[in-house]
């Protein structure tokens, strides 16, 4: 029962908190004030040797102390009973700048690796390379998923500012009743995008007043985490890279699904209505959706693949653990992080439905076992493919968020052809890079990050 309650809280909070946790619109004056505070106050923080301060910005649901205790706190207290553990979660009254202004810098930060290493950790000068601690404590990074690790390295200027804690993989969820109704075979692990397209055509139909859609997903997310590891930013220069042949292949592939008559784009949330045969979405969103209608007879399979990348699922969307450079308890912080990444802890989290960065088969096989409602679901599909490697980029180049939404909006709202849509996005991102460079020189925050 406790696991089921925890899961329900997690799923209900994901969308509620996520918007606030991904926005930060401080102006130049605020940044200057924060940086001045850092210079005068951070170094003087006096932290007892047995006290560990953890700040959780992401996953957003750690704002609920019961969830943090269930997934993090209880394990630390068990292994390190002498630690005085302090936890604060990101919210509107407690952000990075609020902590820094008070001189209360956390020892460990939980946050999104891909975007917030740039927007938060590096912005507030909290980054710390854990490489020496990895060596000192003989921590085996090879036990971690290579794509998750690469994600950390890419965001760390080639160093190691974070270690992955959990990930939010994409899966294919399908309505078994609709497949049975229309005599279609269930999706199979390793199915290609062309095979998924044929199924989508077969399952998209009108029967009386009922419209059935064969397939739905978020096109912008599919592009951003694409399986071909095609970069949105040039790996060596301050420019965008969205006009390649691979980008055209990626966009051509997704557009054909919504060109199927009757299969116009809707939100994947509509899966709860029972008239969509297949959706591709993140684990968190997918299970939140199916929990909204427990009568849906669903199962899962691996996401469809490109023939040239037959073993690759989407690039990872990973939450990581950072040690701050200001921490006076770095060794203790690392020992805690290493324990949280142990098979012992990760197996328990896997039972709760938390997707582990460990490649340990026993951890993977434990996934969802603590949640009776999930019994019989084919969760091994999650681990059938390997994560596409996030493309590397030369350290020091300007980061902006890939504007894949603009690609799709140009297609769906302005009826642009695929090449034109990519060119529009490429030009907009080139402009955003130069704007961001100029804003950073003035000490401000860029809206493009």
C-alpha positions as a Markdown table, in Angstrom:
| # | Residue | x | y | z |
|---|---|---|---|---|
| 1 | Unk | 0.0 | 0.0 | 0.0 |
| 2 | Unk | 2.8 | 2.4 | 0.9 |
| 3 | Unk | 4.4 | 2.0 | -2.6 |
| 4 | Unk | 1.1 | 2.6 | -4.3 |
| 5 | Unk | 0.4 | 5.7 | -2.3 |
| 6 | Unk | 3.9 | 7.0 | -3.1 |
| 7 | Unk | 3.5 | 6.4 | -6.8 |
| 8 | Unk | 0.1 | 8.1 | -6.9 |
| 9 | Unk | 1.6 | 11.2 | -5.2 |
| 10 | Unk | 4.5 | 11.2 | -7.7 |
| 11 | Unk | 2.3 | 11.0 | -10.7 |
| 12 | Unk | -0.1 | 13.7 | -9.5 |
| 13 | Unk | 2.6 | 16.2 | -8.7 |
| 14 | Unk | 4.7 | 15.8 | -11.9 |
| 15 | Unk | 2.7 | 18.2 | -14.0 |
| 16 | Unk | 1.7 | 20.5 | -11.1 |
| 17 | Unk | 5.3 | 21.4 | -10.1 |
| 18 | Unk | 7.2 | 21.0 | -13.4 |
| 19 | Unk | 6.4 | 24.5 | -14.9 |
| 20 | Unk | 7.7 | 26.4 | -12.0 |
| 21 | Unk | 10.8 | 24.3 | -11.7 |
| 22 | Unk | 12.0 | 24.9 | -15.2 |
| 23 | Unk | 11.7 | 28.7 | -15.3 |
| 24 | Unk | 14.0 | 31.4 | -13.9 |
| 25 | Unk | 13.6 | 34.9 | -15.1 |
| 26 | Unk | 16.0 | 36.9 | -12.9 |
| 27 | Unk | 17.3 | 40.2 | -14.3 |
| 28 | Unk | 20.8 | 41.5 | -14.5 |
| 29 | Unk | 20.6 | 43.3 | -11.1 |
| 30 | Unk | 19.5 | 40.2 | -9.3 |
| 31 | Unk | 22.4 | 38.1 | -10.8 |
| 32 | Unk | 24.9 | 40.8 | -9.8 |
| 33 | Unk | 23.5 | 40.8 | -6.3 |
| 34 | Unk | 23.7 | 37.0 | -6.1 |
| 35 | Unk | 27.2 | 36.9 | -7.4 |
| 36 | Unk | 28.2 | 39.5 | -4.8 |
| 37 | Unk | 26.6 | 37.4 | -2.1 |
| 38 | Unk | 28.6 | 34.4 | -3.3 |
| 39 | Unk | 31.9 | 36.3 | -2.9 |
| 40 | Unk | 31.2 | 37.4 | 0.6 |
| 41 | Unk | 29.1 | 34.7 | 2.2 |
| 42 | Unk | 29.5 | 31.3 | 0.7 |
| 43 | Unk | 33.0 | 30.6 | 1.8 |
| 44 | Unk | 32.1 | 31.4 | 5.4 |
| 45 | Unk | 29.4 | 28.8 | 5.8 |
| 46 | Unk | 30.2 | 26.6 | 8.8 |
| 47 | Unk | 28.8 | 23.1 | 8.3 |
| 48 | Unk | 29.3 | 20.4 | 11.0 |
| 49 | Unk | 31.2 | 17.3 | 9.8 |
| 50 | Unk | 28.1 | 15.1 | 10.2 |
| 51 | Unk | 25.6 | 17.4 | 8.6 |
| 52 | Unk | 24.6 | 17.0 | 5.0 |
| 53 | Unk | 22.4 | 19.5 | 3.2 |
| 54 | Unk | 20.5 | 18.3 | 0.1 |
| 55 | Unk | 18.7 | 20.6 | -2.2 |
| 56 | Unk | 16.3 | 19.0 | -4.7 |
| 57 | Unk | 15.2 | 21.0 | -7.7 |
| 58 | Unk | 14.4 | 18.1 | -9.9 |
| 59 | Unk | 12.5 | 15.6 | -9.8 |
| 60 | Unk | 9.9 | 18.2 | -8.9 |
| 61 | Unk | 7.9 | 15.8 | -6.8 |
| 62 | Unk | 10.6 | 15.8 | -4.1 |
| 63 | Unk | 8.8 | 19.0 | -2.9 |
| 64 | Unk | 6.7 | 16.4 | -1.0 |
| 65 | Unk | 8.8 | 15.3 | 1.9 |
| 66 | Unk | 7.2 | 11.9 | 2.1 |
| 67 | Unk | 8.4 | 11.1 | -1.5 |
| 68 | Unk | 11.9 | 12.3 | -0.8 |
| 69 | Unk | 12.0 | 10.2 | 2.4 |
| 70 | Unk | 10.7 | 7.2 | 0.4 |
| 71 | Unk | 13.2 | 7.5 | -2.4 |
| 72 | Unk | 16.2 | 9.1 | -0.8 |
| 73 | Unk | 16.1 | 10.0 | 2.9 |
| 74 | Unk | 15.3 | 6.6 | 4.3 |
| 75 | Unk | 18.3 | 5.0 | 2.6 |
| 76 | Unk | 20.7 | 7.6 | 3.7 |
| 77 | Unk | 19.5 | 7.4 | 7.3 |
| 78 | Unk | 19.8 | 3.6 | 7.3 |
| 79 | Unk | 23.4 | 3.5 | 5.9 |
| 80 | Unk | 24.6 | 6.7 | 7.7 |
| 81 | Unk | 22.7 | 6.8 | 11.0 |
| 82 | Unk | 25.0 | 9.5 | 12.4 |
| 83 | Unk | 24.4 | 12.0 | 9.6 |
| 84 | Unk | 22.2 | 15.0 | 10.4 |
| 85 | Unk | 20.3 | 15.2 | 7.1 |
| 86 | Unk | 18.8 | 18.5 | 6.0 |
| 87 | Unk | 16.5 | 18.6 | 2.9 |
| 88 | Unk | 15.0 | 21.6 | 1.1 |
| 89 | Unk | 13.1 | 21.3 | -2.2 |
| 90 | Unk | 12.9 | 24.0 | -4.9 |
| 91 | Unk | 9.8 | 26.0 | -4.8 |
| 92 | Unk | 8.7 | 29.6 | -5.3 |
| 93 | Unk | 10.1 | 30.7 | -2.0 |
| 94 | Unk | 13.3 | 28.6 | -2.0 |
| 95 | Unk | 15.3 | 28.8 | -5.3 |
| 96 | Unk | 19.0 | 28.7 | -5.9 |
| 97 | Unk | 19.3 | 32.4 | -5.5 |
| 98 | Unk | 17.4 | 32.4 | -2.2 |
| 99 | Unk | 19.8 | 29.9 | -0.8 |
| 100 | Unk | 22.9 | 31.7 | -2.1 |
| 101 | Unk | 21.7 | 35.0 | -0.7 |
| 102 | Unk | 21.5 | 33.5 | 2.7 |
| 103 | Unk | 24.9 | 31.8 | 2.4 |
| 104 | Unk | 23.3 | 28.4 | 2.9 |
| 105 | Unk | 24.8 | 26.4 | 0.1 |
| 106 | Unk | 23.8 | 22.7 | -0.2 |
| 107 | Unk | 26.3 | 19.9 | -0.3 |
| 108 | Unk | 24.3 | 17.9 | -2.8 |
| 109 | Unk | 21.9 | 19.1 | -5.5 |
| 110 | Unk | 19.5 | 17.0 | -7.4 |
| 111 | Unk | 18.5 | 18.5 | -10.7 |
| 112 | Unk | 18.0 | 17.9 | -14.4 |
| 113 | Unk | 21.4 | 17.2 | -16.1 |
| 114 | Unk | 20.8 | 18.3 | -19.6 |
| 115 | Unk | 19.5 | 21.8 | -19.2 |
| 116 | Unk | 20.0 | 22.9 | -15.6 |
| 117 | Unk | 23.7 | 22.1 | -15.4 |
| 118 | Unk | 23.9 | 25.2 | -17.6 |
| 119 | Unk | 21.0 | 27.3 | -16.4 |
| 120 | Unk | 21.5 | 26.7 | -12.6 |
| 121 | Unk | 24.6 | 24.9 | -11.5 |
| 122 | Unk | 27.1 | 26.7 | -13.7 |
| 123 | Unk | 25.2 | 30.0 | -13.5 |
| 124 | Unk | 25.5 | 30.1 | -9.7 |
| 125 | Unk | 29.1 | 28.8 | -9.8 |
| 126 | Unk | 28.2 | 25.6 | -7.9 |
| 127 | Unk | 29.9 | 23.2 | -10.4 |
| 128 | Unk | 32.5 | 20.8 | -9.0 |
| 129 | Unk | 34.4 | 18.1 | -10.8 |
| 130 | Unk | 33.8 | 14.8 | -9.0 |
| 131 | Unk | 36.5 | 12.9 | -11.0 |
| 132 | Unk | 39.0 | 12.8 | -8.2 |
| 133 | Unk | 36.4 | 11.5 | -5.8 |
| 134 | Unk | 35.4 | 8.8 | -8.2 |
| 135 | Unk | 39.0 | 7.6 | -8.2 |
| 136 | Unk | 39.5 | 8.0 | -4.5 |
| 137 | Unk | 36.5 | 5.8 | -3.7 |
| 138 | Unk | 37.0 | 3.4 | -6.6 |
| 139 | Unk | 33.5 | 4.1 | -7.9 |
| 140 | Unk | 32.8 | 2.1 | -11.0 |
| 141 | Unk | 31.1 | 4.4 | -13.5 |
| 142 | Unk | 31.0 | 1.5 | -16.0 |
| 143 | Unk | 28.0 | 0.1 | -14.1 |
| 144 | Unk | 26.0 | 3.2 | -15.2 |
| 145 | Unk | 24.2 | 3.4 | -18.5 |
| 146 | Unk | 26.7 | 4.8 | -21.0 |
| 147 | Unk | 24.2 | 7.3 | -22.5 |
| 148 | Unk | 23.3 | 8.7 | -19.0 |
| 149 | Unk | 27.0 | 9.0 | -18.2 |
| 150 | Unk | 27.7 | 10.7 | -21.5 |
| 151 | Unk | 24.8 | 13.1 | -20.7 |
| 152 | Unk | 26.6 | 14.1 | -17.5 |
| 153 | Unk | 30.0 | 14.5 | -19.3 |
| 154 | Unk | 28.6 | 16.5 | -22.1 |
| 155 | Unk | 27.0 | 19.0 | -19.7 |
| 156 | Unk | 30.2 | 19.1 | -17.6 |
| 157 | Unk | 32.6 | 20.6 | -20.1 |
| 158 | Unk | 34.1 | 17.1 | -20.4 |
| 159 | Unk | 34.5 | 16.9 | -16.6 |
| 160 | Unk | 32.0 | 15.3 | -14.2 |
| 161 | Unk | 29.8 | 17.7 | -12.4 |
| 162 | Unk | 27.1 | 15.2 | -11.8 |
| 163 | Unk | 26.3 | 11.5 | -11.6 |
| 164 | Unk | 22.9 | 10.2 | -12.9 |
| 165 | Unk | 20.4 | 9.2 | -10.3 |
| 166 | Unk | 17.3 | 8.3 | -12.4 |
| 167 | Unk | 16.1 | 8.7 | -15.9 |
| 168 | Unk | 12.8 | 9.2 | -17.6 |
| 169 | Unk | 12.8 | 7.0 | -20.7 |
| 170 | Unk | 10.3 | 7.0 | -23.5 |
| 171 | Unk | 8.1 | 4.0 | -24.1 |
| 172 | Unk | 5.3 | 3.0 | -26.4 |
| 173 | Unk | 2.0 | 2.4 | -24.6 |
| 174 | Unk | -0.8 | 0.7 | -26.5 |
| 175 | Unk | -4.5 | 0.0 | -25.9 |
| 176 | Unk | -4.9 | -3.8 | -26.3 |
| 177 | Unk | -8.7 | -3.6 | -26.7 |
| 178 | Unk | -8.4 | -1.4 | -29.8 |
| 179 | Unk | -5.8 | -3.8 | -31.3 |
| 180 | Unk | -8.2 | -6.7 | -30.6 |
| 181 | Unk | -11.2 | -4.8 | -31.9 |
| 182 | Unk | -9.5 | -4.1 | -35.3 |
| 183 | Unk | -7.7 | -7.4 | -35.6 |
| 184 | Unk | -4.2 | -5.9 | -35.5 |
| 185 | Unk | -1.1 | -7.6 | -34.0 |
| 186 | Unk | 0.3 | -6.0 | -30.8 |
| 187 | Unk | 3.4 | -3.8 | -31.2 |
| 188 | Unk | 6.7 | -5.8 | -30.8 |
| 189 | Unk | 10.0 | -4.8 | -29.3 |
| 190 | Unk | 12.3 | -3.6 | -32.0 |
| 191 | Unk | 9.5 | -2.6 | -34.3 |
| 192 | Unk | 10.6 | 0.0 | -36.9 |
| 193 | Unk | 9.0 | 3.3 | -37.5 |
| 194 | Unk | 7.7 | 2.1 | -40.9 |
| 195 | Unk | 6.0 | -0.9 | -39.1 |
| 196 | Unk | 4.5 | 1.5 | -36.6 |
| 197 | Unk | 3.3 | 3.7 | -39.4 |
| 198 | Unk | 1.5 | 0.8 | -41.1 |
| 199 | Unk | -0.2 | -0.1 | -37.7 |
| 200 | Unk | -1.2 | 3.5 | -37.3 |
| 201 | Unk | -2.8 | 3.6 | -40.7 |
| 202 | Unk | -4.7 | 0.4 | -39.9 |
| 203 | Unk | -5.9 | 1.6 | -36.5 |
| 204 | Unk | -6.9 | 5.1 | -37.6 |
| 205 | Unk | -10.6 | 5.0 | -38.7 |
| 206 | Unk | -14.0 | 6.5 | -38.3 |
| 207 | Unk | -16.9 | 4.3 | -37.1 |
| 208 | Unk | -20.2 | 6.1 | -36.7 |
| 209 | Unk | -19.6 | 8.9 | -34.3 |
| 210 | Unk | -16.3 | 7.4 | -33.0 |
| 211 | Unk | -13.0 | 8.6 | -34.3 |
| 212 | Unk | -10.0 | 6.3 | -33.6 |
| 213 | Unk | -6.5 | 7.5 | -33.9 |
| 214 | Unk | -3.7 | 5.1 | -34.5 |
| 215 | Unk | -0.7 | 6.9 | -33.0 |
| 216 | Unk | 0.2 | 10.0 | -31.1 |
| 217 | Unk | 3.4 | 11.6 | -29.5 |
| 218 | Unk | 4.9 | 15.0 | -28.9 |
| 219 | Unk | 6.8 | 15.8 | -32.1 |
| 220 | Unk | 9.1 | 18.4 | -30.5 |
| 221 | Unk | 10.2 | 15.9 | -27.8 |
| 222 | Unk | 10.8 | 13.2 | -30.3 |
| 223 | Unk | 13.1 | 15.5 | -32.3 |
| 224 | Unk | 14.9 | 16.9 | -29.2 |
| 225 | Unk | 15.8 | 13.4 | -27.9 |
| 226 | Unk | 16.1 | 11.9 | -31.4 |
| 227 | Unk | 17.4 | 8.3 | -31.8 |
| 228 | Unk | 19.9 | 9.2 | -34.5 |
| 229 | Unk | 21.9 | 11.4 | -32.0 |
| 230 | Unk | 21.7 | 14.2 | -34.5 |
| 231 | Unk | 22.8 | 17.5 | -32.8 |
| 232 | Unk | 20.7 | 20.6 | -32.7 |
| 233 | Unk | 23.8 | 22.7 | -32.0 |
| 234 | Unk | 27.0 | 22.5 | -34.0 |
| 235 | Unk | 29.6 | 20.4 | -32.1 |
| 236 | Unk | 32.5 | 22.8 | -32.8 |
| 237 | Unk | 31.1 | 26.3 | -33.5 |
| 238 | Unk | 28.6 | 28.9 | -32.1 |
| 239 | Unk | 25.8 | 28.0 | -34.5 |
| 240 | Unk | 22.8 | 25.7 | -35.0 |
| 241 | Unk | 23.0 | 22.5 | -36.9 |
| 242 | Unk | 19.4 | 21.7 | -37.9 |
| 243 | Unk | 19.6 | 21.6 | -41.6 |
| 244 | Unk | 21.3 | 18.2 | -42.1 |
| 245 | Unk | 20.0 | 15.2 | -44.1 |
| 246 | Unk | 19.4 | 13.4 | -40.8 |
| 247 | Unk | 17.3 | 16.2 | -39.5 |
| 248 | Unk | 15.2 | 16.0 | -42.6 |
| 249 | Unk | 14.9 | 12.2 | -42.2 |
| 250 | Unk | 13.8 | 12.7 | -38.5 |
| 251 | Unk | 11.1 | 15.3 | -39.5 |
| 252 | Unk | 9.9 | 13.4 | -42.5 |
| 253 | Unk | 9.4 | 10.4 | -40.3 |
| 254 | Unk | 7.2 | 12.1 | -37.7 |
| 255 | Unk | 5.2 | 14.2 | -40.2 |
| 256 | Unk | 3.9 | 11.2 | -42.1 |
| 257 | Unk | 2.0 | 9.9 | -39.0 |
| 258 | Unk | 0.0 | 13.2 | -38.8 |
| 259 | Unk | -0.6 | 13.2 | -42.5 |
| 260 | Unk | -2.7 | 10.0 | -42.1 |
| 261 | Unk | -6.3 | 11.2 | -42.6 |
| 262 | Unk | -8.0 | 11.3 | -39.2 |
| 263 | Unk | -4.8 | 11.0 | -37.2 |
| 264 | Unk | -4.3 | 14.8 | -36.6 |
| 265 | Unk | -2.1 | 15.7 | -33.6 |
| 266 | Unk | -3.7 | 15.7 | -30.2 |
| 267 | Unk | -2.2 | 15.5 | -26.8 |
| 268 | Unk | -1.1 | 12.1 | -25.6 |
| 269 | Unk | -3.2 | 12.7 | -22.5 |
| 270 | Unk | -6.2 | 11.8 | -24.7 |
| 271 | Unk | -5.1 | 8.2 | -24.4 |
| 272 | Unk | -7.3 | 8.1 | -21.3 |
| 273 | Unk | -10.4 | 8.5 | -23.5 |
| 274 | Unk | -9.8 | 5.0 | -25.0 |
| 275 | Unk | -9.8 | 6.0 | -28.7 |
| 276 | Unk | -6.0 | 6.2 | -29.3 |
| 277 | Unk | -4.3 | 2.9 | -30.1 |
| 278 | Unk | -0.6 | 3.9 | -29.4 |
| 279 | Unk | 1.3 | 6.7 | -27.8 |
| 280 | Unk | 5.0 | 7.3 | -27.3 |
| 281 | Unk | 5.7 | 9.3 | -24.1 |
| 282 | Unk | 8.0 | 9.4 | -21.1 |
| 283 | Unk | 7.5 | 6.8 | -18.4 |
| 284 | Unk | 6.3 | 9.3 | -15.9 |
| 285 | Unk | 3.7 | 10.8 | -18.3 |
| 286 | Unk | 2.6 | 7.5 | -19.6 |
| 287 | Unk | 1.8 | 6.0 | -16.2 |
| 288 | Unk | 0.2 | 9.2 | -15.0 |
| 289 | Unk | -2.1 | 9.0 | -18.1 |
| 290 | Unk | -3.1 | 5.3 | -17.7 |
| 291 | Unk | -3.7 | 5.9 | -14.0 |
| 292 | Unk | -6.4 | 8.4 | -14.9 |
| 293 | Unk | -8.4 | 5.6 | -16.5 |
| 294 | Unk | -7.8 | 2.3 | -14.8 |
| 295 | Unk | -10.2 | 0.6 | -17.2 |
| 296 | Unk | -7.9 | 0.9 | -20.1 |
| 297 | Unk | -6.4 | -2.5 | -21.0 |
| 298 | Unk | -2.8 | -1.4 | -21.8 |
| 299 | Unk | 0.6 | -2.8 | -22.2 |
| 300 | Unk | 4.0 | -1.4 | -23.3 |
| 301 | Unk | 6.7 | -2.1 | -25.9 |
| 302 | Unk | 9.9 | -0.5 | -26.8 |
| 303 | Unk | 9.8 | 2.7 | -29.0 |
| 304 | Unk | 10.0 | 2.2 | -32.7 |
| 305 | Unk | 13.4 | 2.4 | -34.3 |
| 306 | Unk | 15.2 | 3.6 | -37.4 |
| 307 | Unk | 16.7 | 0.8 | -39.5 |
| 308 | Unk | 20.1 | 2.6 | -39.4 |
| 309 | Unk | 19.9 | 2.7 | -35.5 |
| 310 | Unk | 18.1 | -0.6 | -34.8 |
| 311 | Unk | 19.1 | -0.8 | -31.1 |
| 312 | Unk | 18.6 | 2.9 | -30.1 |
| 313 | Unk | 15.8 | 4.3 | -28.1 |
| 314 | Unk | 15.6 | 8.1 | -27.4 |
| 315 | Unk | 18.4 | 10.0 | -25.8 |
| 316 | Unk | 18.1 | 10.1 | -22.1 |
| 317 | Unk | 16.3 | 12.7 | -20.0 |
| 318 | Unk | 18.3 | 12.3 | -16.8 |
| 319 | Unk | 18.1 | 13.6 | -13.3 |
| 320 | Unk | 21.5 | 13.8 | -11.6 |
| 321 | Unk | 23.3 | 14.4 | -8.3 |
| 322 | Unk | 25.8 | 17.3 | -8.0 |
| 323 | Unk | 28.3 | 18.1 | -5.3 |
| 324 | Unk | 28.7 | 21.8 | -4.9 |
| 325 | Unk | 32.2 | 23.3 | -5.0 |
| 326 | Unk | 31.4 | 25.2 | -1.8 |
| 327 | Unk | 30.6 | 22.1 | 0.2 |
| 328 | Unk | 32.9 | 21.4 | 3.1 |
| 329 | Unk | 31.7 | 17.8 | 3.3 |
| 330 | Unk | 32.6 | 16.6 | -0.2 |
| 331 | Unk | 33.9 | 13.2 | 0.8 |
| 332 | Unk | 30.8 | 12.5 | 2.9 |
| 333 | Unk | 28.6 | 13.8 | 0.1 |
| 334 | Unk | 30.2 | 11.5 | -2.5 |
| 335 | Unk | 29.9 | 8.5 | -0.2 |
| 336 | Unk | 26.2 | 9.2 | 0.1 |
| 337 | Unk | 25.9 | 9.5 | -3.7 |
| 338 | Unk | 27.8 | 6.3 | -4.3 |
| 339 | Unk | 25.5 | 4.5 | -1.9 |
| 340 | Unk | 22.4 | 5.9 | -3.5 |
| 341 | Unk | 23.7 | 4.4 | -6.8 |
| 342 | Unk | 24.4 | 1.0 | -5.2 |
| 343 | Unk | 22.5 | -2.1 | -6.5 |
| 344 | Unk | 20.9 | -2.4 | -3.0 |
| 345 | Unk | 19.3 | 1.0 | -3.1 |
| 346 | Unk | 18.6 | 1.1 | -6.9 |
| 347 | Unk | 16.8 | -2.3 | -6.7 |
| 348 | Unk | 14.4 | -0.9 | -4.1 |
| 349 | Unk | 13.8 | 2.2 | -6.2 |
| 350 | Unk | 13.3 | 0.0 | -9.2 |
| 351 | Unk | 10.6 | -1.9 | -7.4 |
| 352 | Unk | 8.8 | 1.5 | -6.8 |
| 353 | Unk | 8.9 | 2.2 | -10.5 |
| 354 | Unk | 11.9 | 4.5 | -10.5 |
| 355 | Unk | 14.0 | 3.9 | -13.7 |
| 356 | Unk | 17.6 | 3.3 | -12.6 |
| 357 | Unk | 20.8 | 4.4 | -14.4 |
| 358 | Unk | 22.3 | 1.0 | -13.5 |
| 359 | Unk | 22.7 | -1.6 | -16.2 |
| 360 | Unk | 22.5 | -4.4 | -13.6 |
| 361 | Unk | 20.0 | -7.0 | -14.9 |
| 362 | Unk | 18.8 | -7.7 | -11.4 |
| 363 | Unk | 17.9 | -4.0 | -10.9 |
| 364 | Unk | 16.1 | -3.9 | -14.2 |
| 365 | Unk | 14.1 | -7.1 | -13.5 |
| 366 | Unk | 12.9 | -5.6 | -10.2 |
| 367 | Unk | 11.2 | -2.8 | -12.0 |
| 368 | Unk | 7.6 | -2.3 | -10.9 |
| 369 | Unk | 7.5 | -5.4 | -8.7 |
| 370 | Unk | 6.4 | -3.4 | -5.7 |
| 371 | Unk | 3.3 | -2.1 | -7.4 |
| 372 | Unk | 0.6 | -4.8 | -7.7 |
| 373 | Unk | -1.4 | -2.8 | -10.3 |
| 374 | Unk | 1.5 | -3.2 | -12.7 |
| 375 | Unk | 1.7 | -7.0 | -12.4 |
| 376 | Unk | 1.8 | -8.7 | -15.8 |
| 377 | Unk | 2.9 | -5.6 | -17.8 |
| 378 | Unk | 5.8 | -6.2 | -20.1 |
| 379 | Unk | 8.3 | -3.9 | -18.4 |
| 380 | Unk | 11.3 | -5.6 | -19.9 |
| 381 | Unk | 10.5 | -3.7 | -23.1 |
| 382 | Unk | 11.9 | -0.7 | -21.3 |
| 383 | Unk | 15.3 | -2.3 | -21.4 |
| 384 | Unk | 15.1 | -3.9 | -24.8 |
| 385 | Unk | 17.0 | -1.0 | -26.5 |
| 386 | Unk | 19.9 | 1.1 | -25.4 |
| 387 | Unk | 19.8 | 4.9 | -25.1 |
| 388 | Unk | 21.0 | 6.9 | -28.1 |
| 389 | Unk | 24.2 | 8.7 | -27.1 |
| 390 | Unk | 23.8 | 12.5 | -26.6 |
| 391 | Unk | 26.0 | 14.3 | -29.1 |
| 392 | Unk | 29.1 | 15.8 | -27.6 |
| 393 | Unk | 30.0 | 19.5 | -28.1 |
| 394 | Unk | 33.3 | 21.4 | -27.6 |
| 395 | Unk | 33.5 | 22.8 | -24.0 |
| 396 | Unk | 32.9 | 26.5 | -23.6 |
| 397 | Unk | 30.4 | 26.9 | -26.4 |
| 398 | Unk | 27.2 | 28.7 | -25.7 |
| 399 | Unk | 24.2 | 26.5 | -24.7 |
| 400 | Unk | 20.7 | 27.2 | -25.8 |
| 401 | Unk | 17.6 | 24.9 | -25.7 |
| 402 | Unk | 16.9 | 23.2 | -29.0 |
| 403 | Unk | 13.9 | 24.9 | -30.5 |
| 404 | Unk | 12.2 | 21.9 | -31.9 |
| 405 | Unk | 8.8 | 23.3 | -31.1 |
| 406 | Unk | 9.4 | 25.9 | -33.8 |
| 407 | Unk | 10.0 | 23.2 | -36.3 |
| 408 | Unk | 6.7 | 21.6 | -35.6 |
| 409 | Unk | 4.7 | 24.8 | -35.3 |
| 410 | Unk | 6.0 | 25.9 | -38.7 |
| 411 | Unk | 4.7 | 22.7 | -40.1 |
| 412 | Unk | 1.4 | 22.3 | -38.2 |
| 413 | Unk | 0.4 | 26.0 | -37.9 |
| 414 | Unk | 1.9 | 27.6 | -40.9 |
| 415 | Unk | 1.8 | 24.7 | -43.4 |
| 416 | Unk | 5.6 | 24.9 | -44.2 |
| 417 | Unk | 7.3 | 22.1 | -45.9 |
| 418 | Unk | 9.8 | 20.1 | -43.8 |
| 419 | Unk | 13.0 | 21.7 | -45.2 |
| 420 | Unk | 11.6 | 25.2 | -44.7 |
| 421 | Unk | 10.6 | 24.4 | -41.2 |
| 422 | Unk | 14.1 | 23.3 | -40.3 |
| 423 | Unk | 15.6 | 26.3 | -42.0 |
| 424 | Unk | 13.4 | 28.6 | -40.0 |
| 425 | Unk | 14.3 | 26.9 | -36.7 |
| 426 | Unk | 18.0 | 26.9 | -37.7 |
| 427 | Unk | 18.0 | 30.7 | -38.4 |
| 428 | Unk | 16.1 | 31.4 | -35.1 |
| 429 | Unk | 18.6 | 29.4 | -33.1 |
| 430 | Unk | 21.6 | 31.1 | -34.7 |
| 431 | Unk | 20.0 | 34.4 | -33.7 |
| 432 | Unk | 19.3 | 33.1 | -30.2 |
| 433 | Unk | 23.0 | 32.0 | -29.7 |
| 434 | Unk | 24.3 | 35.4 | -30.6 |
| 435 | Unk | 21.7 | 37.1 | -28.3 |
| 436 | Unk | 22.7 | 34.7 | -25.5 |
| 437 | Unk | 26.4 | 35.6 | -25.9 |
| 438 | Unk | 25.6 | 39.3 | -25.7 |
| 439 | Unk | 23.3 | 38.9 | -22.7 |
| 440 | Unk | 25.9 | 36.8 | -20.8 |
| 441 | Unk | 28.5 | 39.6 | -21.5 |
| 442 | Unk | 26.2 | 42.0 | -19.7 |
| 443 | Unk | 25.7 | 39.5 | -16.8 |
| 444 | Unk | 22.1 | 38.7 | -17.5 |
| 445 | Unk | 20.0 | 35.6 | -18.1 |
| 446 | Unk | 19.0 | 34.5 | -21.6 |
| 447 | Unk | 15.5 | 33.4 | -22.3 |
| 448 | Unk | 16.9 | 30.9 | -24.8 |
| 449 | Unk | 18.6 | 28.7 | -22.2 |
